[in-house]
């Protein structure tokens, strides 16, 4: 009877668990490779470009809205892709996080290898030194022990180890240039620290902008309600700001012959810490590139503008004076627009009060002239100031509960007829307008306002330290060369009693420049010259 053997069973494939483990392992290896870290670093720089080229919502929301309106579907698509909130977007955060993980995974095994290499002894001396890239043969006049002692003295500063071979031969293996790998690790760890502390700075830092009149007005960092705009970190709620106050006493600006600003200076006083309790003010000269640093915050001088001053005399004889900041619309001539708003005093009836409010709106020109019947400015200097104003009367919407711009009135109130124009006039300093109800509006003069930015970043010292160490590490990794040197000293023979000295060298990185160094070292080792 013939027996038919069954075919061998097909080998079983890897189990799902093994496949999953292999996938995770390969993914981790790919993520933590130096090539991936470089790619992610390039992507991070590329991803930051939209933040520099496009308006950002946190910095200027109206400009973002205007950009979207001007670019139609393309602007809307960029908004959906978070291009106006780059640094808080999902894709930017993902690249940032992956880069940090990649650096950690890449540097951890390299650190262990570095420590292992630092603790290891220099490698054995090769049998045939003549095959090395740099080689020299010579003879000494002393015995082996004396020559070896001289070699040790000449190689001071090298990591070296002495070994014995057969027949009285002694060798020295020496290495130098471990600072190259040290610098490499310092560079990458500093980059990692820079990324970490930069992220922490975004979590615990804040920036705020505020406009302050340069007439002795005061700004205090006591809460976000004192700012015109405030950008807080994710861990900042605005309730625990560093307390300090600044008083803007004056402002000085100088222009070139072409009308460009070349010098901003403001004499200020500030108080912080114990000075707040004693009401002590300390002077400081605030300039564009000279911020005030106090209690961990920096106060920058960003810009300036003009504040027309108006006095309104109401029919009952009461007066109100204001110098509200007006917005600069042409930086080259400092032509400005704005709205100065008044609430008539003494009116207790809410309905009647909302019909008697005044707004002085229009244009301000520091060096005025009329072109085509329209007031404009020819230069930024305050030489011949004038205003072209529309005086509006009615309901300004100040009690509506909705915020409104300090630079303009609510146009919807004009369209509804609740706010009406009662006068239009061009005015020089000292001139006044008399309205139909006897109210007088006088243009008294012009003041300055300054724009300040308060920046708080508790990690800036760490960021600066890591940035400096990055450059130092990069310099070490580029300038220091890894090189090895071997010396073999053989005792003489009866025929030739002088000792034989072999010197060989090898540059482990770029060999450029090592030939001259090897020649100098070998010359000292063989000739016994002091070096």
C-alpha positions in Angstrom: 0.0 0.0 0.0 1.4 3.4 -1.0 1.4 6.1 1.6 0.9 9.7 0.4 2.6 12.3 2.6 0.8 15.6 3.2 2.5 18.7 1.9 4.3 20.7 4.6 2.3 23.4 6.3 2.9 26.9 5.0 4.9 29.0 7.5 2.8 31.3 9.6 3.1 35.0 9.2 3.9 37.4 12.0 1.1 37.9 14.5 -0.8 41.2 14.6 1.0 42.1 17.8 4.4 41.6 16.2 3.4 43.6 13.1 2.2 46.5 15.4 5.4 46.4 17.3 7.5 46.4 14.1 5.5 49.4 12.8 5.9 51.3 16.0 9.6 50.5 16.2 10.3 51.5 12.6 8.2 54.7 13.0 10.2 55.6 16.2 13.5 55.0 14.4 12.5 57.1 11.5 11.2 59.9 13.7 14.3 60.0 15.9 16.8 60.0 13.1 18.9 63.1 12.5 17.6 63.4 9.0 14.0 63.6 10.2 15.1 66.3 12.8 16.6 68.4 10.0 13.5 68.0 7.8 11.3 69.0 10.7 13.5 72.0 11.5 13.2 73.1 7.9 9.4 72.6 8.0 9.2 74.7 11.1 11.1 77.6 9.5 8.8 77.2 6.4 5.7 77.1 8.5 6.7 80.4 10.3 6.8 82.3 7.0 3.0 82.9 6.8 3.2 84.4 10.3 5.6 87.0 9.0 4.0 87.6 5.6 0.3 87.6 6.5 -1.5 89.7 9.2 -2.2 87.8 12.4 -5.5 88.0 14.2 -3.9 88.3 17.7 -1.9 91.3 16.6 -4.4 93.1 14.3 -7.8 91.6 13.9 -9.3 94.5 11.7 -6.4 94.1 9.3 -7.1 90.4 9.0 -10.8 91.1 8.3 -9.8 93.6 5.6 -7.4 91.1 4.1 -10.0 88.4 3.9 -12.5 90.8 2.3 -10.0 92.0 -0.2 -9.0 88.5 -1.3 -12.4 86.7 -1.5 -12.4 82.9 -1.5 -8.6 82.8 -1.2 -8.6 84.8 2.0 -11.4 82.7 3.4 -9.5 79.5 2.6 -6.4 80.8 4.4 -8.6 81.6 7.4 -10.0 78.0 7.5 -6.4 76.7 7.3 -5.4 78.9 10.3 -2.9 81.0 8.3 -4.0 84.1 10.3 -3.3 82.3 13.6 -0.1 80.5 12.6 1.6 80.2 15.9 -1.4 78.7 17.6 -2.5 76.5 14.7 -2.7 72.8 14.9 -0.3 72.1 12.1 2.4 74.5 13.5 2.0 73.0 17.0 2.3 69.5 15.5 5.6 70.3 13.7 6.9 72.0 16.9 6.0 69.0 19.0 7.4 66.4 16.5 10.6 68.3 16.3 11.0 68.3 20.1 10.3 64.5 20.2 12.7 63.9 17.4 15.5 65.8 19.1 14.9 64.0 22.4 14.9 60.6 20.7 17.9 61.5 18.6 20.1 63.0 21.4 19.4 60.4 24.1 21.3 57.5 22.4 24.0 59.9 21.2 24.6 61.1 24.7 25.1 57.5 26.0 27.5 56.9 23.1 29.3 60.1 23.9 29.7 59.1 27.6 30.9 55.7 26.6 33.5 57.1 24.1 34.7 59.5 26.7 35.3 56.7 29.3 37.0 54.4 26.7 40.8 54.3 26.3 42.4 55.3 23.0 42.5 52.5 20.5 45.4 50.1 20.2 48.4 51.1 18.2 48.1 49.5 14.7 50.8 47.0 13.8 51.8 48.7 10.6 52.0 52.5 11.2 53.4 53.1 7.8 50.0 52.6 6.3 48.5 55.6 8.1 47.9 58.8 6.2 50.6 60.6 8.2 53.8 58.7 9.1 57.3 59.5 10.1 60.2 57.4 11.2 63.2 58.5 13.2 65.8 57.5 15.8 66.4 58.6 19.3 69.5 58.9 21.3 68.0 57.7 24.7 66.7 54.4 25.9 63.1 53.4 25.5 62.0 54.6 28.9 63.5 58.0 28.5 62.0 58.4 25.0 58.6 57.4 26.2 58.8 59.9 29.1 59.7 62.6 26.6 56.7 61.6 24.4 54.4 62.0 27.4 55.8 65.4 28.1 55.3 66.5 24.5 51.7 65.2 24.3 50.5 67.0 27.4 46.8 67.8 26.9 46.1 64.7 24.8 44.1 61.7 26.0 46.7 59.0 25.9 47.5 55.5 27.2 50.8 53.6 27.3 51.0 50.0 26.4 53.8 47.4 26.2 54.4 45.0 23.3 56.8 42.1 22.9 60.6 42.5 22.9 60.5 45.7 25.0 58.5 47.7 22.5 56.4 50.4 24.1 53.6 52.4 22.5 51.5 55.4 23.2 48.0 55.9 21.8 46.8 59.5 21.9 43.5 61.2 20.9 42.4 64.8 20.8 39.4 66.8 19.6 36.6 65.3 21.7 35.4 68.9 22.1 34.0 68.5 18.5 31.4 66.0 19.6 30.9 68.0 22.9 30.1 71.0 20.8 27.8 69.0 18.6 25.8 67.8 21.6 25.7 71.2 23.1 24.4 72.7 19.9 21.5 70.2 19.7 20.7 70.2 23.4 20.7 74.0 23.3 18.3 73.9 20.3 16.1 71.6 22.3 16.2 73.9 25.3 15.5 76.9 23.0 12.4 75.2 21.7 11.2 74.2 25.2 11.7 77.6 26.8 10.3 79.4 23.8 7.1 77.4 24.2 7.1 78.1 27.9 7.5 81.8 27.2 4.4 81.6 25.0 2.5 79.9 27.8 3.5 82.3 30.6 4.2 85.5 28.8 2.1 88.4 27.6 2.2 91.5 25.4 0.1 94.6 25.6 -0.1 97.8 23.7 -1.4 101.1 25.1 -1.6 104.7 24.0 -0.7 107.3 26.6 -0.8 111.1 26.3 2.7 112.7 26.6 1.5 115.4 29.1 2.2 113.7 32.4 -0.5 111.0 32.0 0.1 107.7 33.8 -0.3 104.1 32.8 -0.3 101.3 35.4 0.1 97.6 34.8 -2.6 96.6 37.1 -4.9 94.7 34.8 -5.7 94.0 31.2 -8.5 96.6 31.2 -5.8 99.3 31.1 -4.5 98.2 27.7 -5.9 99.0 24.3 -4.9 95.5 23.1 -3.6 92.6 25.1 -2.2 89.2 24.0 -2.0 86.8 26.8 -0.2 83.4 27.0 -2.3 80.3 27.5 -1.5 80.2 31.2 -2.1 84.0 31.8 -5.5 85.2 32.8 -4.5 88.8 33.4 -5.2 88.8 37.2 -1.6 88.5 38.3 0.4 91.1 36.3 3.6 92.5 37.6 2.6 95.9 39.2 4.3 99.0 38.0 3.4 102.5 36.7 4.9 104.8 34.2 4.3 108.6 33.7 4.9 110.1 30.3 6.1 113.6 30.9 6.9 114.7 27.3 7.9 113.5 23.9 10.5 114.7 21.4 10.8 113.7 17.8 13.4 114.8 15.2 12.9 114.5 11.4 15.4 114.4 8.5 15.2 116.9 5.7 13.2 114.3 3.8 10.6 114.2 6.6 11.6 110.8 8.0 11.8 110.3 11.8 15.3 109.8 13.1 15.0 110.2 16.8 12.2 109.5 19.4 12.7 110.3 23.0 10.4 110.5 26.0 11.2 111.6 29.5 9.3 109.3 31.7 9.1 108.4 35.4 8.3 104.9 36.7 7.7 103.2 40.0 7.6 99.5 40.8 8.2 97.2 43.8 8.6 99.1 47.1 8.4 102.4 45.2 4.7 101.8 44.8 4.2 101.9 48.6 6.3 105.0 49.0 5.1 106.8 45.9 8.6 107.2 44.7 9.1 108.0 41.0 12.4 107.3 39.2 13.3 109.1 35.9 14.2 107.3 32.7 14.9 108.3 29.1 12.7 106.0 26.9 13.9 105.6 23.4 13.0 103.2 20.5 16.1 100.9 21.1 16.3 101.5 24.9 13.3 99.9 26.6 12.6 100.3 30.3 13.2 97.0 32.2 11.4 96.7 35.5 10.0 93.8 37.6 10.5 91.3 34.8 8.7 93.4 32.2 10.0 95.5 29.3 8.4 98.8 28.2 9.0 99.7 24.5 8.4 103.0 22.8 6.7 102.0 19.5 5.4 105.1 17.9 3.8 108.5 18.3 1.0 110.7 17.0 -0.9 113.9 17.6 -3.9 114.7 19.9 -5.9 117.8 18.8 -7.2 119.6 21.9 -10.7 121.0 21.8 -12.7 123.0 24.3 -16.5 122.9 24.2 -18.5 125.6 25.9 -22.1 124.6 26.4 -25.1 127.0 26.4 -25.2 127.1 30.2 -21.5 128.2 30.3 -19.9 124.9 31.4 -16.8 123.9 29.6 -15.2 120.5 28.8 -11.7 120.1 27.3 -10.3 116.9 25.8 -7.2 116.0 23.8 -8.0 112.5 22.5 -5.5 110.7 20.3 -6.2 110.7 16.6 -5.1 107.9 14.3 -2.3 108.5 11.8 -3.4 107.7 8.3 -0.3 108.9 6.4 3.0 108.2 8.3 5.0 110.3 5.8 3.0 113.5 6.6 1.4 112.5 9.9 -2.0 113.3 8.6 -4.5 111.9 11.1 -8.1 111.2 11.6 -10.2 110.7 14.7 -13.2 111.6 16.8 -13.3 113.5 20.1 -16.5 112.8 22.0 -18.3 114.9 24.6 -21.2 114.2 26.9 -23.0 117.4 27.9 -22.9 117.9 31.7 -25.8 118.7 33.9 -28.4 116.7 31.8 -30.1 114.2 34.1 -32.8 113.0 31.7 -31.3 109.9 29.9 -33.4 110.4 26.8 -32.5 114.1 26.5 -28.8 113.4 27.3 -28.5 110.9 24.4 -29.7 113.7 22.0 -27.2 116.3 23.2 -23.9 114.3 22.9 -21.3 115.8 20.6 -18.5 114.3 18.4 -15.8 116.3 16.7 -14.6 114.2 13.8 -12.4 114.9 10.8 -8.8 115.3 9.7 -5.8 116.8 11.4 -2.7 118.2 9.5 0.5 119.2 11.4 1.7 121.2 8.4 -1.5 122.1 6.7 -2.4 123.3 3.3 -5.6 123.0 1.2 -5.5 121.1 -2.0 -8.6 121.0 -4.2 -10.7 122.2 -1.3 -9.5 119.4 1.0 -7.2 119.9 4.0 -4.1 117.8 3.9 -0.5 117.9 5.3 2.8 118.5 3.5 5.2 117.4 6.3 5.1 115.6 9.6 6.5 118.5 11.6 4.1 120.5 13.8 4.6 123.9 12.0 1.1 125.0 10.9 -1.5 122.7 12.6 -5.1 122.8 11.4 -8.2 120.6 11.5 -11.1 119.9 9.1 -13.9 118.9 11.3 -17.5 117.7 11.1 -19.4 118.3 14.3 -22.0 115.6 15.0 -24.8 115.9 17.6 -27.1 113.3 18.9 -26.8 109.7 20.3 -23.1 108.5 20.2 -24.1 105.1 21.4 -21.9 105.4 24.5 -24.6 103.8 26.7 -25.4 100.9 24.3 -23.2 98.5 26.1 -21.2 97.8 22.9 -17.6 98.7 22.6 -16.7 101.2 19.9 -13.5 102.6 18.4 -12.0 105.7 20.1 -11.0 106.9 16.6 -14.4 107.0 14.9 -18.1 107.2 15.5 -20.7 104.5 14.8 -21.7 105.0 11.2 -25.0 103.1 11.8 -26.1 105.8 14.1 -25.6 108.4 11.4 -27.5 106.2 8.9 -30.4 105.9 11.4 -30.6 109.6 11.9 -29.8 109.5 15.6 -26.5 111.3 15.0 -26.6 114.4 12.7 -24.0 116.8 11.3 -24.5 120.3 12.6 -21.3 122.0 11.4 -18.3 121.6 9.1 -15.3 123.9 9.2 -11.5 124.1 8.8 -9.9 125.5 11.9 -6.5 126.8 13.0 -5.3 126.9 16.6 -7.4 129.4 18.6 -10.4 129.5 16.2 -13.8 128.4 17.3 -17.2 127.5 15.8 -20.6 128.5 17.3 -23.4 126.0 16.8 -27.1 126.7 16.3 -27.9 126.2 20.0 -25.1 128.5 21.2 -22.5 125.8 21.9 -19.0 126.9 21.1 -16.2 124.6 19.9 -12.6 125.9 20.1 -9.5 124.3 18.7 -7.0 125.0 21.5 -3.8 123.3 20.2 -2.1 119.9 19.7 -0.5 117.4 22.1 1.5 114.3 21.5 0.6 110.7 22.3 3.0 107.8 22.5 2.4 104.1 21.8 3.9 101.7 24.4 4.3 98.0 24.4 4.7 96.0 27.6 6.3 92.6 27.1 6.6 90.0 29.8 8.6 86.8 29.1 9.9 84.9 32.2 12.0 82.6 30.0 13.9 85.3 28.0 17.1 84.7 30.1 17.0 81.0 29.4 16.3 81.6 25.7 19.3 84.0 25.5 21.5 81.5 27.3 20.6 78.6 25.0 21.0 80.8 21.9 24.5 81.7 23.0 25.4 78.1 23.8 24.0 77.1 20.4 26.5 79.4 18.7 29.4 78.2 20.9 28.5 74.6 20.3 28.2 75.1 16.6 31.6 76.9 16.6 33.2 74.0 18.5 31.7 71.4 16.2 32.9 73.2 13.1 36.4 74.4 14.2 37.6 71.5 16.3 39.1 68.4 14.5 39.1 64.9 15.8 42.6 63.4 15.4 44.6 60.4 16.6 48.3 60.0 17.1 50.4 56.8 17.7 54.0 56.5 18.8 55.9 53.3 18.9 59.4 53.2 20.5 61.6 50.1 19.8 64.8 49.4 21.6 68.0 49.4 19.5 70.0 46.3 18.4 73.6 45.4 18.7 74.2 46.6 15.1 72.2 49.8 15.6 72.0 50.7 19.3 69.8 53.9 18.9 66.1 53.5 19.5 63.6 53.5 16.7 60.7 56.0 16.9 57.6 55.6 14.7 55.0 58.4 14.7 51.7 58.1 12.8 48.6 60.3 12.7 45.0 60.1 11.5 42.4 62.8 11.3 39.0 61.3 12.1 37.2 64.1 10.4 38.4 66.6 7.7 42.2 66.1 7.2 42.7 69.7 6.1 45.3 71.4 8.3 46.3 68.2 10.2 49.3 67.6 8.0 51.0 70.8 9.3 50.1 69.9 12.9 51.4 66.4 12.5 54.7 67.6 11.1 55.2 70.0 14.1 54.3 67.3 16.6 56.4 64.6 15.0 59.4 67.0 14.6 59.3 67.6 18.4 58.8 63.9 19.2 61.7 62.7 17.1 64.2 65.5 17.5 63.3 66.0 21.2 62.9 69.8 20.7 60.9 71.7 23.3 57.6 72.9 22.0 
